[in-house]
Every structure is written in C-alpha cells, then in structure tokens.
C-alpha cells in the first residue's frame, strides 16, 4: 500500500466546485499554514504505515464515512477492492475519476439505510469520523457486522485534550459542533462493544505524551 498525497491544486479545486457541500475537514488539508497542513496529512501517512503492517493486501476495504475521498488513492493501491460510503460523495467521485481508480466503488447512502452484508470487508477505515456520531451504538454495530472474523478496523480520533484545544486557539480553528466524543471515549466504547485494540500510534511523536490524535487498529474480541 502506497501513501498517495493528492496535489494541493486538485484539493482546492474540489472545494471550489463544491462550495455548498464541501467536506468540512478538507480545508485543513489545504490550509495556508504549511505546518497545519502537513500535520493533518501525517495522520493519513501513519494510518498507511499501520495498514501496511496489519491489513490483508488481497482483501476488500471500506472507507467508512470517507468524505472527500482523499484517502482513496492510497487505499486503492493496497487492496483488491475499496468501497467508500458517505452521505455526500460528490468530491469522492471526482477524486476517483481524477486518479482512475477502477477498483473503487462509491456508495452515497446513510449507513442506517444500506447494508453491505455480514463479513463483507477484511479491513475498515474510520478516519476521524466516529467522533461525529452522538450515539456510537449503531455505527459501531454496523462496522462489527461488516467486518469479517479476522478483519481489522483502523481508527483515527482527535484527543480533544488541553494541547488540542490550545492549538485550535493558535490556528484560529473552532471545534466542530458535532465533535461529540474525545478519542479515549470512542476507544472505551469500542473496547466495551466487541473490539480489542491490537496496536496503537500517537500523533505527533508516536508517543502517548499529550497526543493530538490516536491512530489505532482493532479486531473483534
């Protein structure tokens, strides 16, 4: 699996063409401040490292709540088939077209109304998405249903700790109204609802010292 970083001009074009429906998170990948921009890209690089180590290369992967599809080119290089599901897939469809990702299937749907079937995926990526569900019960149940018995769930979650909140002030960013949970709360919920953590990274510095993001791998308990 290769780490693929789409060019800045392409991402800015996606925002320009989708001003009414742009992925709220996409602006940080295009931020004028290069430090902020590269910091957020590093999360996807770390996810790539973790997936290289633990995911089956010949399997099927789901980008759960994949938004703009910025991780699709990387995922496409590491799996036979990649699916993306989200409520708004207009940017992801443009990304698929731009990179000619023939092994990517995009589903524009609410997870409450769509079912891939039991054990459909060998890997599921939920990158900075689970904290947006006020009630974690259904998305976690859906992920568990869709993941096969030997599959791996990969998560990236914002810590919402003091350092995280201070950096929001420094960079003039507001907390999204739908950040309902901190990383530790989501991970605690996963651990209590049928998952066990098998590996974890922390961003930055790879150490659990005031981490801003937790990047983890999970298997069914």
Order of alpha helices (4+ residues) and beta strands (2+ residues): alpha-alpha-alpha-beta-alpha-beta-alpha-beta-beta-alpha-beta-alpha-alpha-beta-beta
